[in-house]
Amino acid sequence: MKLRIARVGESLFEGDALSLNLPGSEGDMTILPGHAPLIATLRAGTVRVVDAAKEHKEFEIKKGLVEISNSEVIVLV
């Protein structure tokens, strides 16, 4: 799936991802390719990404939003 993680004026990650773990405001969530469309709020915590090369990346966030649509995930923090 295509993934973009951004904050104002800066892109933190942009590329293909195998999985994404997010600290959702209603609880942690795992996003995999083919996930249903979704818009959700995020709470403070760690965003964990497994990229196409199977490398693990982590980003600490304070809050944000995630939008999933057409095999594309956008995380705004």
C-alpha positions in Angstrom: 0.0 0.0 0.0 1.1 3.6 -0.6 1.8 5.4 2.7 2.5 9.0 3.4 3.2 10.3 6.9 3.5 14.1 7.2 3.3 17.0 9.5 3.1 20.7 8.7 5.9 21.5 6.3 7.6 18.1 6.5 7.2 14.6 5.0 8.3 12.0 7.6 7.8 8.9 5.3 6.6 8.4 1.8 6.6 5.0 0.0 5.2 1.5 0.0 4.4 -0.2 3.3 3.6 -3.8 4.2 2.0 -2.8 7.5 1.2 0.1 9.7 0.4 0.2 13.4 -1.3 3.4 14.7 -2.3 4.6 18.2 -6.0 5.3 17.4 -8.1 7.4 19.7 -10.4 4.4 20.2 -7.5 2.0 20.5 -4.5 0.7 18.6 -5.0 -0.4 15.0 -3.1 -2.3 12.4 -3.5 -1.4 8.7 -2.6 -3.9 6.0 -2.9 -3.7 2.2 -6.6 -3.9 1.1 -7.9 -2.2 4.3 -11.4 -0.8 4.1 -11.7 3.0 3.6 -11.4 4.8 7.0 -11.0 8.2 8.6 -9.9 8.2 12.2 -8.3 10.3 14.8 -5.0 9.4 16.5 -3.8 9.9 20.1 -0.2 10.3 21.4 1.9 7.3 20.8 4.2 5.5 18.4 3.4 4.9 14.7 5.2 1.8 13.5 5.8 1.0 9.8 7.2 -2.0 8.0 8.2 -0.7 4.6 8.5 -2.7 1.3 12.1 -3.6 2.2 10.8 -5.1 5.5 12.6 -2.4 7.5 10.9 -1.2 10.7 10.5 2.5 11.3 9.0 4.3 14.2 7.6 7.8 14.7 6.5 9.4 17.9 3.3 11.5 17.6 1.2 13.7 19.8 -2.0 13.5 17.8 -3.2 13.3 14.3 -5.6 11.9 11.6 -5.4 8.9 9.3 -7.3 8.5 6.0 -7.4 5.2 4.1 -8.7 5.2 0.5 -8.0 3.2 -2.6 -4.9 1.4 -1.2 -3.5 4.7 -0.1 -2.9 5.7 3.5 -2.3 9.3 4.6 -1.3 10.1 8.2 -1.2 13.7 9.2 0.4 14.4 12.6 
